[in-house]
Amino acid sequence: MTHFEFVKSTYSTSSGECVEVATNVAGTVAVRDSKRADGAVVEITDLAWASFARTL
């Protein structure tokens, strides 16, 4: 199993509503809900993530 090192978004709120992102695995960006650390993890390519971020 891949070991992701998640960090919270700088846009996180103090009420805990935030997203965590891991970029420590080459070619992959992993995203999860910080309130559900044992929950689902969405894995996308780093190119797809860059495209998503540009669109925002």
Biopython code that builds the backbone (N, CA, C, O; Angstrom):
import numpy as np
from Bio.PDB.StructureBuilder import StructureBuilder

atoms = [
    (1, "MET", "N", (0.844, -1.182, 0.000)),
    (1, "MET", "CA", (0.000, 0.000, 0.000)),
    (1, "MET", "C", (0.885, 1.241, 0.000)),
    (1, "MET", "O", (1.894, 1.295, 0.704)),
    (2, "THR", "N", (0.506, 2.221, -0.784)),
    (2, "THR", "CA", (1.272, 3.460, -0.881)),
    (2, "THR", "C", (1.141, 4.265, 0.407)),
    (2, "THR", "O", (0.057, 4.365, 0.981)),
    (3, "HIS", "N", (2.244, 4.832, 0.850)),
    (3, "HIS", "CA", (2.228, 5.675, 2.051)),
    (3, "HIS", "C", (2.202, 7.143, 1.629)),
    (3, "HIS", "O", (3.187, 7.676, 1.117)),
    (4, "PHE", "N", (1.071, 7.774, 1.853)),
    (4, "PHE", "CA", (0.947, 9.187, 1.540)),
    (4, "PHE", "C", (1.200, 10.018, 2.781)),
    (4, "PHE", "O", (0.794, 9.645, 3.882)),
    (5, "GLU", "N", (1.869, 11.143, 2.603)),
    (5, "GLU", "CA", (2.111, 12.088, 3.696)),
    (5, "GLU", "C", (1.226, 13.305, 3.440)),
    (5, "GLU", "O", (1.576, 14.192, 2.661)),
    (6, "PHE", "N", (0.083, 13.330, 4.101)),
    (6, "PHE", "CA", (-0.920, 14.368, 3.878)),
    (6, "PHE", "C", (-0.615, 15.650, 4.644)),
    (6, "PHE", "O", (-0.093, 15.619, 5.759)),
    (7, "VAL", "N", (-0.950, 16.764, 4.028)),
    (7, "VAL", "CA", (-0.891, 18.075, 4.677)),
    (7, "VAL", "C", (-2.228, 18.768, 4.445)),
    (7, "VAL", "O", (-2.869, 18.576, 3.411)),
    (8, "LYS", "N", (-2.638, 19.572, 5.412)),
    (8, "LYS", "CA", (-3.909, 20.298, 5.289)),
    (8, "LYS", "C", (-3.768, 21.480, 4.350)),
    (8, "LYS", "O", (-2.705, 22.091, 4.234)),
    (9, "SER", "N", (-4.836, 21.772, 3.704)),
    (9, "SER", "CA", (-4.894, 22.930, 2.822)),
    (9, "SER", "C", (-4.710, 24.207, 3.625)),
    (9, "SER", "O", (-5.143, 24.283, 4.775)),
    (10, "THR", "N", (-4.082, 25.198, 3.041)),
    (10, "THR", "CA", (-3.941, 26.496, 3.706)),
    (10, "THR", "C", (-5.273, 27.225, 3.767)),
    (10, "THR", "O", (-5.400, 28.231, 4.466)),
    (11, "TYR", "N", (-6.267, 26.726, 3.040)),
    (11, "TYR", "CA", (-7.599, 27.313, 3.056)),
    (11, "TYR", "C", (-8.521, 26.650, 4.081)),
    (11, "TYR", "O", (-9.721, 26.925, 4.092)),
    (12, "SER", "N", (-7.987, 25.793, 4.928)),
    (12, "SER", "CA", (-8.775, 25.087, 5.919)),
    (12, "SER", "C", (-9.425, 26.062, 6.893)),
    (12, "SER", "O", (-8.869, 27.112, 7.213)),
    (13, "THR", "N", (-10.605, 25.692, 7.351)),
    (13, "THR", "CA", (-11.298, 26.528, 8.332)),
    (13, "THR", "C", (-10.980, 26.045, 9.731)),
    (13, "THR", "O", (-10.524, 24.916, 9.916)),
    (14, "SER", "N", (-11.218, 26.892, 10.711)),
    (14, "SER", "CA", (-10.948, 26.515, 12.095)),
    (14, "SER", "C", (-11.945, 25.481, 12.608)),
    (14, "SER", "O", (-11.690, 24.832, 13.622)),
    (15, "SER", "N", (-13.081, 25.317, 11.918)),
    (15, "SER", "CA", (-14.071, 24.330, 12.336)),
    (15, "SER", "C", (-13.724, 22.921, 11.853)),
    (15, "SER", "O", (-14.479, 21.980, 12.095)),
    (16, "GLY", "N", (-12.594, 22.773, 11.177)),
    (16, "GLY", "CA", (-12.142, 21.456, 10.770)),
    (16, "GLY", "C", (-12.594, 21.019, 9.400)),
    (16, "GLY", "O", (-12.320, 19.888, 8.996)),
    (17, "GLU", "N", (-13.275, 21.876, 8.676)),
    (17, "GLU", "CA", (-13.711, 21.525, 7.330)),
    (17, "GLU", "C", (-12.565, 21.780, 6.367)),
    (17, "GLU", "O", (-12.332, 22.913, 5.945)),
    (18, "CYS", "N", (-11.854, 20.719, 6.026)),
    (18, "CYS", "CA", (-10.706, 20.921, 5.161)),
    (18, "CYS", "C", (-10.375, 19.680, 4.367)),
    (18, "CYS", "O", (-10.886, 18.587, 4.613)),
    (19, "VAL", "N", (-9.521, 19.888, 3.428)),
    (19, "VAL", "CA", (-9.031, 18.845, 2.550)),
    (19, "VAL", "C", (-7.547, 18.679, 2.825)),
    (19, "VAL", "O", (-6.836, 19.652, 3.077)),
    (20, "GLU", "N", (-7.091, 17.446, 2.774)),
    (20, "GLU", "CA", (-5.665, 17.175, 2.911)),
    (20, "GLU", "C", (-5.153, 16.628, 1.588)),
    (20, "GLU", "O", (-5.835, 15.863, 0.905)),
    (21, "VAL", "N", (-3.938, 17.036, 1.242)),
    (21, "VAL", "CA", (-3.344, 16.647, -0.030)),
    (21, "VAL", "C", (-1.963, 16.058, 0.232)),
    (21, "VAL", "O", (-1.214, 16.544, 1.080)),
    (22, "ALA", "N", (-1.642, 15.003, -0.513)),
    (22, "ALA", "CA", (-0.311, 14.396, -0.434)),
    (22, "ALA", "C", (0.322, 14.436, -1.820)),
    (22, "ALA", "O", (-0.294, 14.048, -2.813)),
    (23, "THR", "N", (1.553, 14.909, -1.868)),
    (23, "THR", "CA", (2.274, 14.977, -3.146)),
    (23, "THR", "C", (3.624, 14.270, -3.069)),
    (23, "THR", "O", (4.499, 14.500, -3.904)),
    (24, "ASN", "N", (3.789, 13.412, -2.068)),
    (24, "ASN", "CA", (5.084, 12.769, -1.849)),
    (24, "ASN", "C", (5.328, 11.535, -2.711)),
    (24, "ASN", "O", (6.423, 10.976, -2.670)),
    (25, "VAL", "N", (4.343, 11.094, -3.488)),
    (25, "VAL", "CA", (4.506, 9.942, -4.369)),
    (25, "VAL", "C", (4.612, 10.456, -5.805)),
    (25, "VAL", "O", (3.704, 11.129, -6.293)),
    (26, "ALA", "N", (5.690, 10.148, -6.464)),
    (26, "ALA", "CA", (5.953, 10.662, -7.812)),
    (26, "ALA", "C", (4.794, 10.375, -8.768)),
    (26, "ALA", "O", (4.312, 9.247, -8.865)),
    (27, "GLY", "N", (4.358, 11.432, -9.474)),
    (27, "GLY", "CA", (3.322, 11.298, -10.485)),
    (27, "GLY", "C", (1.911, 11.216, -9.965)),
    (27, "GLY", "O", (0.971, 11.096, -10.751)),
    (28, "THR", "N", (1.733, 11.277, -8.642)),
    (28, "THR", "CA", (0.417, 11.103, -8.029)),
    (28, "THR", "C", (0.138, 12.215, -7.022)),
    (28, "THR", "O", (1.025, 12.660, -6.294)),
    (29, "VAL", "N", (-1.122, 12.650, -7.002)),
    (29, "VAL", "CA", (-1.606, 13.540, -5.948)),
    (29, "VAL", "C", (-2.768, 12.812, -5.288)),
    (29, "VAL", "O", (-3.680, 12.345, -5.971)),
    (30, "ALA", "N", (-2.737, 12.714, -3.973)),
    (30, "ALA", "CA", (-3.802, 12.063, -3.219)),
    (30, "ALA", "C", (-4.550, 13.117, -2.414)),
    (30, "ALA", "O", (-3.945, 14.034, -1.858)),
    (31, "VAL", "N", (-5.872, 12.978, -2.357)),
    (31, "VAL", "CA", (-6.721, 13.949, -1.664)),
    (31, "VAL", "C", (-7.668, 13.183, -0.742)),
    (31, "VAL", "O", (-8.201, 12.138, -1.115)),
    (32, "ARG", "N", (-7.872, 13.717, 0.468)),
    (32, "ARG", "CA", (-8.830, 13.100, 1.392)),
    (32, "ARG", "C", (-9.470, 14.171, 2.269)),
    (32, "ARG", "O", (-8.987, 15.300, 2.353)),
    (33, "ASP", "N", (-10.544, 13.801, 2.904)),
    (33, "ASP", "CA", (-11.252, 14.654, 3.866)),
    (33, "ASP", "C", (-10.541, 14.504, 5.209)),
    (33, "ASP", "O", (-10.383, 13.388, 5.704)),
    (34, "SER", "N", (-10.114, 15.606, 5.794)),
    (34, "SER", "CA", (-9.353, 15.527, 7.047)),
    (34, "SER", "C", (-10.180, 14.959, 8.198)),
    (34, "SER", "O", (-9.619, 14.427, 9.156)),
    (35, "LYS", "N", (-11.495, 15.066, 8.116)),
    (35, "LYS", "CA", (-12.351, 14.527, 9.182)),
    (35, "LYS", "C", (-12.472, 13.011, 9.096)),
    (35, "LYS", "O", (-12.937, 12.368, 10.036)),
    (36, "ARG", "N", (-12.052, 12.439, 7.966)),
    (36, "ARG", "CA", (-12.145, 10.989, 7.761)),
    (36, "ARG", "C", (-10.793, 10.452, 7.291)),
    (36, "ARG", "O", (-10.659, 9.945, 6.177)),
    (37, "ALA", "N", (-9.821, 10.572, 8.149)),
    (37, "ALA", "CA", (-8.448, 10.166, 7.792)),
    (37, "ALA", "C", (-8.368, 8.699, 7.383)),
    (37, "ALA", "O", (-7.487, 8.329, 6.607)),
    (38, "ASP", "N", (-9.263, 7.861, 7.887)),
    (38, "ASP", "CA", (-9.269, 6.444, 7.520)),
    (38, "ASP", "C", (-10.230, 6.161, 6.369)),
    (38, "ASP", "O", (-10.435, 5.005, 5.999)),
    (39, "GLY", "N", (-10.817, 7.208, 5.807)),
    (39, "GLY", "CA", (-11.791, 7.051, 4.734)),
    (39, "GLY", "C", (-11.146, 6.980, 3.366)),
    (39, "GLY", "O", (-9.961, 6.679, 3.222)),
    (40, "ALA", "N", (-11.953, 7.263, 2.380)),
    (40, "ALA", "CA", (-11.527, 7.168, 0.985)),
    (40, "ALA", "C", (-10.438, 8.184, 0.649)),
    (40, "ALA", "O", (-10.403, 9.293, 1.181)),
    (41, "VAL", "N", (-9.566, 7.771, -0.239)),
    (41, "VAL", "CA", (-8.506, 8.632, -0.771)),
    (41, "VAL", "C", (-8.671, 8.663, -2.279)),
    (41, "VAL", "O", (-8.748, 7.619, -2.926)),
    (42, "VAL", "N", (-8.725, 9.859, -2.832)),
    (42, "VAL", "CA", (-8.807, 10.021, -4.271)),
    (42, "VAL", "C", (-7.399, 10.230, -4.797)),
    (42, "VAL", "O", (-6.698, 11.145, -4.363)),
    (43, "GLU", "N", (-6.984, 9.385, -5.729)),
    (43, "GLU", "CA", (-5.655, 9.499, -6.333)),
    (43, "GLU", "C", (-5.805, 9.928, -7.788)),
    (43, "GLU", "O", (-6.553, 9.321, -8.555)),
    (44, "ILE", "N", (-5.079, 10.988, -8.154)),
    (44, "ILE", "CA", (-5.082, 11.464, -9.536)),
    (44, "ILE", "C", (-3.637, 11.734, -9.964)),
    (44, "ILE", "O", (-2.732, 11.813, -9.133)),
    (45, "THR", "N", (-3.448, 11.873, -11.255)),
    (45, "THR", "CA", (-2.096, 12.178, -11.725)),
    (45, "THR", "C", (-1.732, 13.609, -11.366)),
    (45, "THR", "O", (-2.605, 14.457, -11.182)),
    (46, "ASP", "N", (-0.446, 13.867, -11.268)),
    (46, "ASP", "CA", (-0.007, 15.227, -10.975)),
    (46, "ASP", "C", (-0.401, 16.190, -12.098)),
    (46, "ASP", "O", (-0.642, 17.369, -11.841)),
    (47, "LEU", "N", (-0.469, 15.702, -13.334)),
    (47, "LEU", "CA", (-0.896, 16.552, -14.454)),
    (47, "LEU", "C", (-2.375, 16.920, -14.332)),
    (47, "LEU", "O", (-2.756, 18.059, -14.602)),
    (48, "ALA", "N", (-3.202, 15.969, -13.928)),
    (48, "ALA", "CA", (-4.626, 16.249, -13.727)),
    (48, "ALA", "C", (-4.819, 17.247, -12.585)),
    (48, "ALA", "O", (-5.669, 18.133, -12.672)),
    (49, "TRP", "N", (-4.040, 17.108, -11.525)),
    (49, "TRP", "CA", (-4.120, 18.036, -10.397)),
    (49, "TRP", "C", (-3.737, 19.458, -10.830)),
    (49, "TRP", "O", (-4.399, 20.428, -10.460)),
    (50, "ALA", "N", (-2.675, 19.565, -11.606)),
    (50, "ALA", "CA", (-2.236, 20.886, -12.082)),
    (50, "ALA", "C", (-3.322, 21.534, -12.933)),
    (50, "ALA", "O", (-3.566, 22.736, -12.819)),
    (51, "SER", "N", (-3.968, 20.754, -13.774)),
    (51, "SER", "CA", (-5.054, 21.274, -14.597)),
    (51, "SER", "C", (-6.219, 21.732, -13.735)),
    (51, "SER", "O", (-6.802, 22.788, -13.978)),
    (52, "PHE", "N", (-6.556, 20.937, -12.732)),
    (52, "PHE", "CA", (-7.627, 21.289, -11.784)),
    (52, "PHE", "C", (-7.293, 22.590, -11.059)),
    (52, "PHE", "O", (-8.140, 23.477, -10.954)),
    (53, "ALA", "N", (-6.081, 22.704, -10.566)),
    (53, "ALA", "CA", (-5.668, 23.905, -9.819)),
    (53, "ALA", "C", (-5.695, 25.147, -10.704)),
    (53, "ALA", "O", (-6.097, 26.219, -10.251)),
    (54, "ARG", "N", (-5.275, 25.017, -11.951)),
    (54, "ARG", "CA", (-5.324, 26.160, -12.881)),
    (54, "ARG", "C", (-6.757, 26.603, -13.115)),
    (54, "ARG", "O", (-7.026, 27.799, -13.228)),
    (55, "THR", "N", (-7.672, 25.656, -13.188)),
    (55, "THR", "CA", (-9.079, 25.969, -13.439)),
    (55, "THR", "C", (-9.694, 26.725, -12.271)),
    (55, "THR", "O", (-10.573, 27.564, -12.466)),
    (56, "LEU", "N", (-9.244, 26.435, -11.080)),
    (56, "LEU", "CA", (-9.781, 27.135, -9.902)),
    (56, "LEU", "C", (-9.386, 28.592, -9.955)),
    (56, "LEU", "O", (-9.736, 29.360, -9.059)),
]
sb = StructureBuilder()
sb.init_structure("model")
sb.init_model(0)
sb.init_chain("A")
sb.init_seg("    ")
for serial, (resi, resn, name, xyz) in enumerate(atoms, 1):
    if name == "N":
        sb.init_residue(resn, " ", resi, " ")
    sb.init_atom(name, np.array(xyz, "f"), 0.0, 1.0, " ", f" {name:<3s}", serial, name[0])
structure = sb.get_structure()
